[in-house]
Amino acid sequence: MHLTDEWGAWECGWWGFDPVVVESDRSGAALADGVRHFPQAGLTVIQRRRDYLLITNGIVGTGGFGNHKHNDLLGFEYHVDGTPVIVDPGSYVYTSDPDARNLFRSTLSHNTVAVDSQEQNEIRPEWLFRMFEHGNPEHLDVDGQGESMRYRGRHRGYTRLPQPVVVERTFTLSRRHGALTIADVLEGDGVHRLRWHFHFAPGVAVTIAGEEHIRIRAGAAALELRVPATLRPALAPAWYSPSYGVRVPCVCLDVETDARLDGRREYVWRLA
């Protein structure tokens, strides 16, 4: 399929690109840096030539019914030089395997932080096409100017806990170096189990090179994820679903800690 065909043109339009320009230069040199923010959909795209970051932070939708919503608040996908590195796990199946359906739409399967192993929005296992809104996501800052491009958002999905927690996350992508920085701020009190999930695309090689260093190989790209001190990284097998009824093996990284928040706590991740 050429980008100037009907569907290629539609895809380019969605990302904000001119299909004729993109088709004429597949190296990526013609692609402009920039930020496209779709507040009602809860989607933000940050583009740096052939690198892009897709951030999700939206309401459950469908008039509050949430029939196809996943618990992916402040989750993201990240591609480097056109190669998928960190991805959404997909949907896999619906009614034929209820457990799989609920796993693939759960908070713990998405590239975000979970508090006390709870869902951001309530999932009731018997309601396969319903999700109950608790997240109340907010867009706090979107900035495509200067040497860095940024999105900052918040959700309140964990304020229903006995000791409420508000989650705020800032994504910053450097125009010059392509480094991605993620800063997580958790506001609340008491001791909580925090768990970060990173879901890697099939074929991506991931190695723990020390408690604070994760080495990643995706195609020709060699990256390192810097893990905040005192956290416990662990690799595990996972599944990625490219289309309905299909799943292929991949690997995920889960990072956990028991933390006392005492009002406000920040964790900074760097991927470069």
C-alpha positions, 0 to 999 in steps of 0.5 A: 500500500502506498501512502497516497492510496485512500487508506494511506492518505487517511492514516497520514491525515490522522497523524497530521502529515502530508501523504505526498511528502511522506511518500517521497521521503521514506527515510523520515527526513521530511517528517516534522517534529511536533505534538498533536493533542486530541483532548476529547479522545484522550490521545496525544502524539509526540513526533520526532521524525521517525520516533513517536510517542502515543499517550492515552489519558481518556474517559471510559467513553460511550456515554460512560458505559466504556464498552471497549475502553481499557485501563490505560490512563497515562499509558503510552506506546513508543517507537524508535526510528520506525520500530515498535519498542514499547506497545499496547498489548491489544485486545485478543478476544472477547466472549470466548475467553472472559479471563483473557478479555479482562487481562488484556484490558486491565491496568496491570497489562498497560504501560502505566503505574498501578497502585495496590494492584487496583484498577484505574477504572472499576472492572467487574469480571462479568461485565465484559463490555462495561467499565465503571468510571473512576479515573476522571482524567485531566490534561494539564499541559501540552507543549510542542515548543522549544527543545523538548516536547511535553505532555502532562496529565493526571487521573484520580482512579485511586482516590477511591482507596482507603488512603487515596492516591492521585497520579500525575505523569509527565512525558518529555521527548527531546528534539535534539537527542530523542531521549524520553523522560517520564516523571511520575508524581504520586500524591497521597499518604500511607504505604502503597504497593506501586507497580510499573509495567513496560510491555515490549513489542515482539522481537525486542530483546530486554536485559537487566544489566543492574538494578537501575539499568535495563538494556533494550535492543529493537531492530537497529536501535540500542536503548537503555532504560534508567530505573529509579533507585530502590525499585525492583525490576523483573522480566516476565513473559507476556502476550501481544495481540496484533489482531482479533483472536491472535496473540504472539509472545513477547516480554514485559518488565515489571518494577515494584516497590512498597513506598510511603508517600507522605504527601508527595513522591516522584519517580523519574524514568529515562529512556535513551 
